[in-house]
Amino acid sequence: MGKIRITQVKSRIGAEKSQKATLDALGLKKMHSTVEHDASQQILGMVVKVQHLVRVEEVK
């Protein structure tokens, strides 16, 4: 599996509690913060849940 870079591009204000918890679990605490994770099924599922708040790029 490859790696993906996840960047928070929209504010968590107004998001559901579970979506805020998902951002915390991904390691995204502030706007424009970026983390890298392995592209596992669990991480990809979390990204789908907050896809309107984040930008995802494949790391080469």
ABEGO torsion letter per residue (X at the ends): XBBBBBBBABBABGBBAAAAAAAAAAGBABBGBBBBBBBBAAAAAAAAAAAAABBBBBBX
